[in-house]
Each structure stands twice: as C-alpha cells, then as structure tokens.
Amino acid sequence: MAEIGLVKFATIALHVGQAVLPAYRSKFSKHRFQQPQLLAILCLMRYEDWTFREAEVRLAEHAELRAVLGLRHVPDYTTIYRFLRRLDEAVLEQILSAVVRRLVAAADCQATVAVDATGLAPGAISTFFVKRAKDRGEGFTWRHWLKWTMAVDVDRQLIVAQTARRGPTNDGAILRPLVDAAHQRVPIALVLADAEFDSERNHQHIRQTLQAQSVIPAKRGSPKWQVHGVRAQMRQAFPVALYRQRALIESLISAVKRKLSARAPGRSLETQCLQALLLGIAYNIYRLWLFAWLGVPRMSTEPDDLKLFVNRNRDFIATRGFNISQITFRNTALRGIELNF
C-alpha cells in the first residue's frame, strides 16, 4: 500500500506492540530482539504481503526501517516464524483492542456495525493460473479454505472484532460472540448482517443483551414458512435504507484484498488463522495513521475535497509534524495534483 511509507507504519505498529506486549517473554530470554519489534515486523509483512524470507531481506536492505524499530541485528526468518507461532488469538485480541482504543474515544457516539465473512487463499497460487484452469476444464475443487469473519464500524471503516476458521461453515452461531467482542470496544447502536446470520436468536441477543437494533434479511427456509418475532418484522417491513449501509463492509474487504493481501499463508490451519488476524490488525494500524496523524475518519480522493480538507486543517496537520508544502500523493490518480498551499 503506497499511501503511507514503511517507516511511519512501523513506528505506529511498534508503539501499539509496546503498549500490549512485554519486552521479553522471560528474564532468561536472549534479549536480542524485543517482542514489540517482532510484532511490528509481522504487521509489516501483512501490510506489504511479504514472506518470512522477504521480510529478512527487506530489513537487511532498509537501514532507516531498522533504526525506527530499534534493531541492532536483522532477525532470521525462522525467528519471525517462531514468534508468530507463539502468538495466540487472545494476544491478538488485546492488540486489536489497543488499536481500537486509540481510534475510538470513550465519549464517541454509538456505532453502526456490519458483520460479514470472506475467504482468504491459503497459499500463493496465481489467480491467473486458476482462471486458465477453469477455462480449460473443470478447474480446481476447493475442499477447504480460510474463512475470515469480521465486525466493522462502517462509519470509521474500522475492524472492531474478527475471527478466522476453516470454511465452508455456517457462521450463524459466530455472530453473537463477535458482536459481544465488538460491543466491548465500541458502543453499538445498529448491527447489519446478511442472510447467512439470519436467526431469531441472533436478533434477540442483539436487541435484548446489547440494547441495539438489528437488521438481517429473513431469507432462511421456504417463503411459505410462518416466521415469528423479529424475523416476521423483517419480512413484512424490511428497513432497506438502513440495510444499504452494509455495502460499506464490502468496500473494506475489497480494500484489504486489493491493497494489502488476499492470502493467509501457512501450512497449518493455526498459522493461517494467525495470518488472517494479523491482516486485520495491519489494516487497522493503517487506519490509525489516518485518524491519529491526519484526524480524518474517511478521506475523499477527489482533488477539490483534498484541497478543502488540507486548507481547513493546516494548523492541525502542522502540529502533527507534517510539512504541508511537501505533501505528495503516490496514488496514480492523484499524481500531479496542485493543491495551492
């Protein structure tokens, strides 16, 4: 992703890691690398879609990146891999919470949360090769893949809860613990989900336990079935205007896959799940840079909107350490734009 450089991203990732992880696992550690440093390297790997060997090479070539991370030595790729395997989902949840806390103030208004799932490729197989194989025959039979389920604050475009498991699977029962985890990080006013999560139990949990509104299409079962409760209300008068906001989670998933990675590489299911959760954390750290450094929840890429934003926030941007006259855009569509600073 070209919007921010590796040095800025690594700085934020290191600060997040220092807030959650101790420097060393025990007093008997070699004290050669600190845990926050290795976590920042893992986030860089997901941000740039590096392999473990590529991460070692990039760190050896990038002196400024090593200086920001405080590395006196370049870690071997096996060191990074072993640190990844020592992580568990509970630690990654703490890291996700630390990022969200920096983005969401306690006094903020209640959020609209959308829930959806997407598949991630377990390896580096070429998508072109897959398409050609389908053109010449039946293609590949995918028995299993990694299913990444997330809850997203659609207004801030922020992942507030996530989980990963082997697919295909029914995610109806995952909705309740997922929105509970999201509710601990941001107050929820509205939950949007597609028909995969349709059940009366999910509606009742959201409305009674979380005291929030739920909008889920009631499409399970035959149209002739008689449904009751909230599902009956969804069939009789479905709130289309509210449900349209769910499309924003599709935009977030598309951005992650296009700009970061569409893979969760690993030989084992455990490694693939860790890679998927780190992918969500890497995306949130990118959003943290936009929030904390530029103070903008969602930035338009239109030239007029960019000029208006920067001119209105000149003093604020300057306090963040930016030289306004040196702001450049690496996005091809924005190159050569004159903002008249």
C-alpha positions as CSV (number, residue, x, y, z in Angstrom):
1,M,0.0,0.0,0.0
2,A,1.5,3.3,-1.1
3,E,-0.5,5.8,0.9
4,I,2.0,5.8,3.8
5,G,5.6,4.6,4.0
6,L,7.0,1.6,5.8
7,V,8.8,3.8,8.4
8,K,5.6,5.5,9.5
9,F,3.7,2.3,9.6
10,A,6.4,0.5,11.5
11,T,6.5,3.4,14.1
12,I,2.8,3.1,14.8
13,A,3.0,-0.8,14.9
14,L,5.9,-0.6,17.4
15,H,4.1,1.8,19.7
16,V,1.0,-0.5,19.7
17,G,3.1,-3.5,20.5
18,Q,4.9,-1.8,23.3
19,A,1.5,-0.9,24.9
20,V,0.4,-4.6,24.9
21,L,3.4,-6.9,25.0
22,P,6.3,-7.0,27.5
23,A,9.8,-6.5,26.0
24,Y,10.8,-10.1,26.7
25,R,8.9,-13.3,27.4
26,S,11.1,-14.1,30.5
27,K,14.2,-13.0,32.2
28,F,16.0,-15.9,30.6
29,S,15.4,-14.6,27.0
30,K,18.5,-13.8,24.9
31,H,17.5,-10.1,24.9
32,R,18.5,-9.9,21.2
33,F,15.0,-8.9,19.9
34,Q,12.1,-7.5,21.8
35,Q,8.5,-8.8,21.3
36,P,7.1,-5.4,20.1
37,Q,9.8,-5.3,17.5
38,L,8.9,-8.7,16.2
39,L,5.2,-7.9,16.3
40,A,5.9,-4.7,14.2
41,I,7.8,-6.9,11.7
42,L,4.8,-9.3,11.4
43,C,2.5,-6.3,10.8
44,L,4.8,-5.1,8.1
45,M,4.7,-8.5,6.5
46,R,1.0,-8.4,6.3
47,Y,1.0,-4.8,5.2
48,E,3.3,-5.4,2.3
49,D,2.4,-9.1,1.8
50,W,6.0,-10.3,2.4
51,T,7.0,-13.9,3.1
52,F,9.3,-14.6,6.1
53,R,12.3,-14.7,3.9
54,E,11.4,-11.5,2.1
55,A,11.0,-9.8,5.5
56,E,14.5,-10.7,6.4
57,V,15.9,-9.4,3.1
58,R,13.9,-6.1,3.3
59,L,15.1,-5.4,6.8
60,A,18.7,-6.0,5.8
61,E,18.4,-3.5,3.0
62,H,16.4,-0.8,4.8
63,A,18.6,0.9,7.4
64,E,16.0,3.6,8.3
65,L,13.4,0.9,9.0
66,R,15.9,-0.9,11.3
67,A,16.6,2.4,13.1
68,V,12.9,3.1,13.7
69,L,12.3,-0.4,15.1
70,G,15.5,-0.2,17.2
71,L,17.0,-3.3,15.6
72,R,20.8,-3.7,16.0
73,H,20.6,-7.1,14.2
74,V,18.4,-8.4,11.4
75,P,16.3,-11.3,12.7
76,D,16.5,-14.5,10.9
77,Y,13.3,-15.5,9.1
78,T,12.9,-18.5,11.4
79,T,13.0,-16.2,14.4
80,I,10.0,-14.3,13.0
81,Y,8.2,-17.5,12.2
82,R,8.7,-18.9,15.7
83,F,7.4,-15.7,17.3
84,L,4.3,-15.9,15.1
85,R,3.6,-19.5,16.3
86,R,4.0,-18.3,20.0
87,L,1.2,-15.8,19.5
88,D,-2.4,-16.9,20.2
89,E,-5.8,-15.4,19.4
90,A,-6.1,-13.9,22.9
91,V,-2.9,-11.8,22.5
92,L,-4.1,-10.7,19.0
93,E,-7.4,-9.6,20.5
94,Q,-5.5,-7.5,23.0
95,I,-3.6,-5.9,20.2
96,L,-6.7,-5.2,18.3
97,S,-8.3,-3.6,21.3
98,A,-5.2,-1.4,21.8
99,V,-5.6,-0.1,18.2
100,V,-9.3,0.5,18.5
101,R,-8.9,2.3,21.8
102,R,-6.6,4.8,20.1
103,L,-9.1,5.3,17.3
104,V,-12.4,5.4,19.3
105,A,-12.8,7.8,22.2
106,A,-15.0,6.7,25.1
107,A,-17.4,9.6,24.6
108,D,-17.9,8.9,20.9
109,C,-21.5,8.2,19.7
110,Q,-22.8,4.7,19.1
111,A,-21.6,2.9,16.1
112,T,-23.2,1.1,13.2
113,V,-21.6,-2.3,12.9
114,A,-21.8,-4.6,9.9
115,V,-20.8,-8.3,10.0
116,D,-19.6,-10.3,7.1
117,A,-17.2,-13.0,6.1
118,T,-14.7,-13.5,3.2
119,G,-12.4,-16.3,2.1
120,L,-8.6,-16.0,2.0
121,A,-6.3,-18.1,-0.1
122,P,-4.1,-20.4,1.9
123,G,-1.2,-20.2,-0.5
124,A,0.4,-18.1,-3.2
125,I,-1.2,-19.8,-6.2
126,S,-1.6,-17.5,-9.2
127,T,-5.2,-16.2,-9.7
128,F,-4.4,-16.2,-13.4
129,F,-3.5,-19.8,-13.3
130,V,-6.7,-20.6,-11.5
131,K,-8.8,-18.8,-14.2
132,R,-6.9,-20.5,-17.0
133,A,-7.5,-23.9,-15.4
134,K,-11.2,-23.2,-15.2
135,D,-11.2,-22.1,-18.9
136,R,-9.7,-25.4,-20.0
137,G,-11.7,-27.7,-17.8
138,E,-13.5,-28.0,-14.5
139,G,-10.8,-26.2,-12.7
140,F,-9.9,-26.8,-9.0
141,T,-12.1,-28.4,-6.4
142,W,-11.6,-26.4,-3.2
143,R,-12.5,-28.6,-0.3
144,H,-11.5,-26.1,2.4
145,W,-10.3,-22.5,2.6
146,L,-9.8,-20.0,5.4
147,K,-13.0,-18.0,6.3
148,W,-12.3,-14.6,7.9
149,T,-15.3,-13.2,9.7
150,M,-15.3,-9.6,10.9
151,A,-17.4,-6.9,12.5
152,V,-16.7,-3.5,11.0
153,D,-17.6,0.0,12.2
154,V,-18.9,1.3,8.9
155,D,-18.6,5.0,9.7
156,R,-14.9,4.8,10.7
157,Q,-14.2,1.9,8.3
158,L,-12.5,0.1,11.2
159,I,-12.4,-3.6,12.1
160,V,-13.7,-3.9,15.7
161,A,-13.8,-7.7,16.0
162,Q,-12.7,-10.6,14.0
163,T,-12.2,-14.3,13.9
164,A,-10.9,-16.9,11.5
165,R,-11.7,-20.6,11.0
166,R,-11.8,-23.2,8.3
167,G,-14.5,-22.9,5.7
168,P,-17.0,-23.7,4.4
169,T,-19.0,-23.3,7.6
170,N,-22.2,-21.8,8.9
171,D,-21.4,-18.5,10.7
172,G,-24.8,-18.1,12.3
173,A,-23.6,-19.0,15.7
174,I,-20.5,-16.8,15.4
175,L,-22.5,-13.6,15.2
176,R,-23.2,-13.4,19.0
177,P,-19.7,-13.7,20.4
178,L,-18.4,-11.5,17.5
179,V,-20.8,-8.6,18.3
180,D,-20.2,-9.1,22.0
181,A,-16.4,-8.5,21.4
182,A,-17.2,-5.5,19.2
183,H,-19.5,-4.1,21.9
184,Q,-16.7,-4.2,24.4
185,R,-14.6,-1.9,22.2
186,V,-17.3,0.4,20.7
187,P,-20.9,1.1,21.8
188,I,-23.2,-0.4,19.2
189,A,-26.5,1.1,18.1
190,L,-27.2,-0.9,14.9
191,V,-26.0,-4.3,13.7
192,L,-26.2,-5.2,10.0
193,A,-25.7,-8.7,8.6
194,D,-26.6,-10.7,5.5
195,A,-28.9,-13.7,5.4
196,E,-26.1,-16.1,6.5
197,F,-26.6,-14.8,10.0
198,D,-30.4,-14.9,10.0
199,S,-31.9,-16.4,13.1
200,E,-34.4,-15.3,15.8
201,R,-31.8,-16.0,18.5
202,N,-29.3,-13.6,16.9
203,H,-32.0,-10.8,16.7
204,Q,-33.0,-11.3,20.3
205,H,-29.4,-11.3,21.5
206,I,-28.6,-8.0,19.8
207,R,-31.8,-6.4,20.9
208,Q,-32.0,-7.6,24.5
209,T,-28.4,-8.1,25.5
210,L,-26.8,-5.3,23.6
211,Q,-29.8,-3.0,23.5
212,A,-29.2,-2.3,19.8
213,Q,-31.2,-2.5,16.6
214,S,-30.6,-5.5,14.3
215,V,-31.3,-5.6,10.5
216,I,-30.8,-9.1,9.0
217,P,-32.8,-10.3,6.0
218,A,-35.2,-13.2,6.9
219,K,-34.4,-15.5,4.0
220,R,-33.8,-18.8,5.7
221,G,-36.3,-21.5,5.0
222,S,-39.1,-21.5,2.5
223,P,-41.1,-18.4,1.8
224,K,-44.2,-20.3,2.8
225,W,-42.9,-20.9,6.3
226,Q,-44.6,-18.9,9.0
227,V,-42.0,-17.0,11.0
228,H,-42.5,-15.1,14.2
229,G,-40.9,-12.4,16.3
230,V,-38.3,-10.1,14.7
231,R,-37.9,-12.3,11.7
232,A,-41.5,-11.7,10.8
233,Q,-41.0,-8.0,11.1
234,M,-38.1,-8.2,8.7
235,R,-40.2,-10.0,6.2
236,Q,-43.2,-7.6,6.5
237,A,-41.3,-4.3,6.5
238,F,-37.6,-4.6,5.8
239,P,-35.7,-1.4,6.5
240,V,-34.0,-1.1,3.2
241,A,-32.5,2.4,3.9
242,L,-30.7,1.1,7.0
243,Y,-29.5,-2.0,5.3
244,R,-27.8,-0.1,2.4
245,Q,-25.0,0.8,4.8
246,R,-23.9,-2.9,4.9
247,A,-22.3,-2.4,1.5
248,L,-19.5,-0.4,3.2
249,I,-18.1,-3.6,4.7
250,E,-17.8,-5.0,1.2
251,S,-15.7,-1.9,0.3
252,L,-13.5,-2.5,3.3
253,I,-12.9,-6.2,2.4
254,S,-12.2,-5.1,-1.2
255,A,-9.6,-2.5,0.0
256,V,-7.9,-5.1,2.2
257,K,-7.6,-7.6,-0.6
258,R,-6.5,-5.1,-3.2
259,K,-4.1,-3.1,-1.2
260,L,-2.7,-5.5,1.5
261,S,-3.3,-9.1,0.7
262,A,-5.9,-11.7,-0.2
263,R,-3.9,-14.5,1.3
264,A,-3.5,-16.1,4.7
265,P,-0.3,-18.2,4.0
266,G,0.6,-21.2,6.2
267,R,1.0,-24.9,6.1
268,S,-1.2,-25.4,9.2
269,L,-4.7,-24.1,9.9
270,E,-3.4,-22.4,13.1
271,T,-0.8,-20.4,11.2
272,Q,-3.4,-19.4,8.5
273,C,-5.7,-18.1,11.2
274,L,-3.0,-16.1,12.8
275,Q,-2.1,-14.6,9.5
276,A,-5.7,-13.6,8.9
277,L,-6.0,-11.9,12.3
278,L,-2.7,-10.1,11.7
279,L,-4.1,-8.9,8.4
280,G,-7.0,-7.2,10.2
281,I,-4.6,-5.6,12.7
282,A,-2.4,-4.3,9.9
283,Y,-5.3,-2.7,8.2
284,N,-6.4,-1.0,11.4
285,I,-2.9,0.3,12.0
286,Y,-3.1,1.9,8.6
287,R,-6.5,3.5,9.6
288,L,-4.8,4.6,12.9
289,W,-2.4,6.7,10.9
290,L,-5.2,8.4,9.1
291,F,-7.1,9.0,12.3
292,A,-4.3,10.0,14.7
293,W,-2.0,11.8,12.3
294,L,-4.4,13.5,9.9
295,G,-7.5,13.5,12.1
296,V,-9.9,12.4,9.3
297,P,-12.2,9.3,9.6
298,R,-12.9,8.9,5.8
299,M,-10.9,10.9,3.3
300,S,-12.2,11.5,-0.2
301,T,-9.7,11.2,-3.1
302,E,-11.4,14.0,-5.2
303,P,-8.9,16.9,-5.8
304,D,-11.3,19.5,-4.6
305,D,-12.1,17.6,-1.4
306,L,-8.4,17.1,-0.7
307,K,-7.6,20.8,-1.2
308,L,-10.6,21.8,1.1
309,F,-9.5,19.3,3.8
310,V,-5.9,20.4,3.9
311,N,-6.7,24.1,3.8
312,R,-9.1,23.8,6.6
313,N,-6.7,21.8,8.8
314,R,-3.4,23.5,8.0
315,D,-2.6,24.2,11.7
316,F,-3.7,20.7,12.8
317,I,-1.5,19.0,10.2
318,A,1.5,21.1,11.1
319,T,1.2,20.1,14.8
320,R,1.4,16.5,13.7
321,G,4.9,17.1,12.3
322,F,4.0,17.4,8.6
323,N,5.4,20.0,6.2
324,I,2.4,20.9,4.2
325,S,4.4,22.1,1.2
326,Q,6.0,18.6,1.0
327,I,2.8,16.5,1.0
328,T,2.8,14.3,-2.1
329,F,0.4,11.6,-3.4
330,R,1.7,8.3,-4.6
331,N,-1.6,7.2,-5.9
332,T,-1.5,7.2,-9.7
333,A,-4.9,9.0,-9.9
334,L,-3.6,11.8,-7.6
335,R,-0.2,12.5,-9.1
336,G,0.4,16.0,-10.3
337,I,-2.5,17.5,-8.3
338,E,-1.8,21.1,-7.3
339,L,-3.4,21.9,-4.0
340,N,-2.1,25.5,-3.9
341,F,-0.7,25.5,-0.4
